[in-house]
Amino acid sequence: MLVLASASPRRRELLAQVGYRFQVHPAHIPEDPLPGEDPIVYVTRLAREKAEAAYRALTAALSKPEENEQSPLAVLGADTTVTLDNTILGKPEDAADAARILRLLSGRTHRVITGVALVTAKGSEVAAEVTAVRFLTLSEAEIAAYVATGEPMDKAGAYAIQGRAARWIPRIEGCYFNVMGLPLALVCSLLESCLY
């Protein structure tokens, strides 16, 4: 049984898009970076902690899932962050913070990093994907109008590449799906190596 330890509708859509059948069991853990924590270490730690928390909750609810050969439990966790000059930007706290983050990204190239973790009875595997994203220069009016849509809220870097912000992204280097929150090629490789 594959379980996605995320409440993100985008991650659910992406995992379903590549043909996986799964259940959703979000894990709620503190998401603050540790002092001086490297962004890749940060997202892989959170992905692992989310997957482990969901795995523990599910194994407590099931009777010895490791003995169920028909459907062994596998929990996928993921976490995405945006970095600029190796500084973690994260999700905006409010509309003013979203505007601040968008001003920082304006006219620059930033990195989107997603950590993924798969936890099974055999242990855990973690990996990360990094994509460089170039933003056009944004005017204050463009930023204000975009923030007013509400789209930047609850999104790392205060934007959605698959939404209205697409108009400001002339190029990326790396996995597009990573910027949406789930690097599909990496996730599929991880699932296939661990489950089959």
C-alpha positions in Angstrom: 0.0 0.0 0.0 1.5 3.3 -1.1 0.7 6.3 1.1 1.4 10.0 0.3 2.3 11.9 3.5 1.2 15.2 2.1 -1.9 17.4 2.0 -0.8 19.1 -1.2 -3.4 18.8 -4.0 -0.6 19.3 -6.5 1.4 16.4 -5.2 -1.7 14.2 -5.3 -2.4 15.2 -8.9 1.2 14.6 -10.0 1.5 11.2 -8.4 -1.9 10.1 -9.9 -0.8 11.5 -13.3 2.0 9.0 -13.6 -0.3 6.1 -12.7 0.2 5.3 -9.1 -2.7 4.3 -6.8 -2.2 5.6 -3.3 -3.9 6.8 -0.2 -3.3 10.2 1.5 -2.2 10.5 5.1 -0.8 14.0 5.8 1.8 14.3 8.5 2.0 17.5 10.5 5.4 18.3 11.8 7.3 21.6 12.6 8.8 22.9 9.4 11.3 25.5 10.7 14.8 25.2 9.4 17.5 24.5 12.0 20.1 27.3 12.6 22.5 27.3 9.6 20.8 24.3 8.0 21.7 23.7 4.4 18.6 23.9 2.1 19.0 20.4 0.7 19.6 19.0 4.2 16.5 20.9 5.3 14.1 19.6 2.7 15.3 16.0 2.9 15.1 16.1 6.7 11.5 17.3 6.5 10.5 14.8 3.8 11.9 12.0 5.9 10.3 13.3 9.1 6.9 13.5 7.4 7.1 10.0 5.9 8.3 8.6 9.2 5.5 10.3 11.2 2.9 9.0 8.8 4.5 5.5 8.7 4.4 5.3 12.6 0.8 6.5 12.7 -0.3 3.9 10.1 1.6 1.0 11.6 0.0 1.8 14.9 -3.4 1.6 13.3 -2.7 -1.6 11.3 -1.8 -5.0 12.7 1.8 -5.9 11.7 1.8 -4.4 8.2 5.3 -5.8 7.6 3.8 -9.3 7.6 1.3 -8.4 5.0 3.0 -9.7 1.8 0.1 -8.7 -0.4 0.4 -5.0 0.3 3.5 -3.9 2.3 3.3 -0.3 3.6 5.3 2.4 1.8 5.0 6.0 2.7 6.2 8.8 0.5 7.1 12.2 2.0 8.1 15.4 0.2 9.0 19.0 1.0 9.8 21.9 -1.3 11.6 25.1 -0.6 12.8 28.1 -2.6 16.3 29.5 -2.1 18.0 32.7 -3.3 21.7 33.0 -2.6 21.4 29.8 -0.5 18.8 31.5 1.8 15.6 29.6 2.4 12.6 31.7 1.5 9.8 29.3 2.3 6.1 30.1 2.3 4.8 33.6 2.8 3.3 34.4 6.2 0.8 37.0 4.8 0.2 39.2 1.7 3.0 41.6 2.6 5.5 38.8 3.0 4.4 37.3 -0.4 5.1 40.7 -2.0 8.5 40.9 -0.3 9.5 37.4 -1.6 8.3 38.2 -5.1 10.4 41.4 -5.0 13.5 39.3 -4.1 12.8 36.9 -7.0 12.2 39.6 -9.5 14.8 39.7 -12.3 16.8 36.9 -10.7 17.4 33.2 -10.9 16.5 31.2 -7.8 16.6 27.5 -6.9 13.6 25.2 -6.1 14.6 22.2 -4.0 12.4 19.3 -3.2 13.4 16.5 -0.8 11.6 13.2 -1.1 11.7 10.2 1.2 10.3 6.7 1.0 9.8 4.8 4.3 9.1 1.1 4.3 9.6 -1.7 6.8 13.1 -2.0 5.4 14.1 1.5 6.2 14.1 4.9 4.5 15.5 6.3 1.2 15.9 10.0 0.7 16.8 12.1 -2.3 16.6 15.7 -3.6 16.0 17.5 -6.9 17.2 21.0 -7.7 15.8 23.2 -10.4 16.9 26.7 -11.4 14.1 29.2 -12.2 14.6 32.5 -13.9 12.1 35.3 -13.2 11.5 38.4 -15.3 11.6 41.8 -13.6 8.3 42.4 -12.0 6.6 45.8 -11.4 5.0 46.8 -8.1 1.7 46.7 -9.9 2.2 43.2 -11.2 3.3 42.0 -7.7 0.3 43.6 -6.0 -2.2 42.2 -8.6 -0.7 38.7 -8.3 -0.8 38.8 -4.5 -4.4 39.9 -4.6 -5.3 36.7 -6.4 -4.3 34.7 -3.3 -2.3 32.3 -5.5 1.0 33.0 -3.7 -0.2 32.0 -0.3 0.8 28.6 1.1 3.4 28.2 -1.7 7.2 28.0 -1.3 8.6 31.2 -3.0 5.1 32.8 -3.1 4.3 31.6 -6.6 2.8 28.7 -8.6 4.7 28.0 -11.9 1.6 26.2 -13.2 -0.6 29.2 -12.4 -0.5 32.9 -13.2 3.2 33.3 -12.4 4.0 31.2 -15.5 4.0 34.5 -17.5 7.1 35.7 -15.7 9.2 32.5 -16.1 11.1 32.5 -19.4 13.3 29.5 -18.6 14.1 26.8 -16.1 17.0 24.4 -15.8 15.9 21.1 -14.4 12.7 19.3 -13.6 9.5 21.3 -14.2 7.5 19.0 -11.9 10.0 19.7 -9.1 8.9 23.4 -9.2 5.3 22.2 -8.8 6.4 20.2 -5.7 7.1 16.6 -6.8 10.0 15.7 -9.1 8.2 12.8 -10.9 11.2 11.1 -12.6 13.1 11.0 -9.3 10.0 9.9 -7.3 9.2 7.1 -9.9 12.9 5.9 -9.8 12.8 5.8 -6.0 9.5 4.0 -5.9 10.5 1.4 -8.5 13.9 0.7 -6.8 12.3 0.3 -3.3 9.0 -1.4 -4.2 9.8 -3.8 -7.0 
